Amino acid sequence: MRNWLLTLGVLLAMLQCATQARCEIYSLDEAREMYKAGKYAEAAPTFAHELKRKSNNGSLNHWYGVCLYETGRSEEAVPYLIKGASRRVKLSNYYLGKAYLSLYKFDDAINAFTAYFDILEDDDKEPTDENNRLLSSAKLGKRMLRGVEQVQIIDSISVDSLSFINHYKLSQEAGRLVGCDDLPKDLQVDSSMVAFMPQRGDMIYTAIKSQSGNYDLQQSGRLLGGEWSTLQSMSEALNNDDNQRFPYLLNDGQTLYFAQDGESSLGGLDIYVTMFNSERGDYMLPQNIGMPFNSLYNDYMMAIDETTGVGWFVTDRNHIPGQLTIYLFIPNANKKVYADIDEDSLRNLAMLTSIADTWQEGSDYTDLLAAVNAIKTDAANFKQPEFFFVLCNGIVYTNSSDFKNDVALKYFNQARSAQRKLDDKQAALSDLRKRYVAATQSDKAVITEQILTLEEELLNVTEQPVVYENRARNAELSFINANN
């Protein structure tokens, strides 16, 4: 008992010391230096102390308001910044706009930024790119707030930012998310890569840096021999001067979710959706999916598991150092937005202040979450594809066990064997041609004979893999039709 009380006493003393350190009062000059150095938490108590004596001082109100805003206390910052602006402190309107923006009070933010722009104009100065971006975000936020989707957010998880994909529990049918180390060696371009691989394992979708320094959406296909094609652009219609990252393709093979920043983004990365247009052979114009999925910060890696009926996305909107928040939600078949709701409640729903506010009355998500958490996502639990064989009409075989007919499987194995022999001969021919270039004149005659012989052999076997594949396909389809 005595040891327990001693430990408690030590902890209380440590807490008291920490509190005193945070609330230490410095001279005003020292506090201003801290403020300039970005040490807002340390400077704030001194400004608060000084305001008790000089409550109408414009600079003190501005400094303290900025300290409150920079330490995540925007609501408290507003009255001090308003007073600073009323005392003609030029930057007060700028920070007031940022505070209102973080509170999703977009009309007030637009007014504050506009007032700041007027001050710049009076001083013959131009707004910076960052100034213009913040005003654009406020205007976009105002439009988005009118269409906040009524979606049930059933759970949230705080996870390490470097390994967030390990916490996605997707069924095999929904595919899987993989990091750089789990990609084929030839595709390991960037250690921070996150890629999506659909269930059949024949494609990889990811993003890599382009020559311009921005991230572009890329894809690679699995070849017949098991190798992977070189990464290439998913679409020139999608890849632009902004960053495009974190692709996820639905089971329909047409609906693509990805994240993008830029002028049409509310904050950092926003989540977008697009559809593949088969007539054009390219993707349609992407659409920002809006609130509550997107925020003033980075929101990305949207994945929808149509087997479990649960969607996932990740965000850094909650400002937890080194952590991200993963939200689980129930996707809507058709988008439904909130209506007849007061503005404060709408703002809280848009910001996901409390996920419980999004729940339907009487709903219980316990069983659904238990089923999701029971999913095993280790790579060993995924059926790795042996090959990629198109049977017909979108039916793709990836493992020997997919075949229903033994004769068809026999033919297909012959096709694979013929392909390996063909690859070996082509590799040998390529080697001979390289040797020919560096050979002496006497050796060239011998190598020429070998090349001619190998070229003749290749003519006889080039079509064999295709012949056996067609036999396998015909045998399998005949067996399926006969047994249906």
Salt bridges, closest charged atoms under 4 A:
GLU33 OE2 - LYS36 NZ 3.70
GLU50 OE1 - ARG53 NH2 2.57
GLU75 OE2 - LYS105 NZ 3.44
GLU76 OE1 - ARG73 NH2 2.83
ASP107 OD1 - LYS142 NZ 2.99
ASP123 OD2 - LYS90 NZ 2.88
GLU130 OE2 - ARG133 NH2 3.00
ASP202 OD1 - ARG200 NE 2.56
ASP299 OD1 - ARG317 NH2 2.85
GLU343 OE2 - ARG347 NH1 3.03
ASP344 OD1 - ARG347 NH2 2.32
GLU386 OE1 - ARG416 NH1 3.71
ASP402 OD1 - LYS383 NZ 3.87
GLU455 OE2 - ARG433 NH2 2.65
GLU457 OE1 - LYS425 NZ 2.86
GLU469 OE1 - ARG473 NH2 3.88
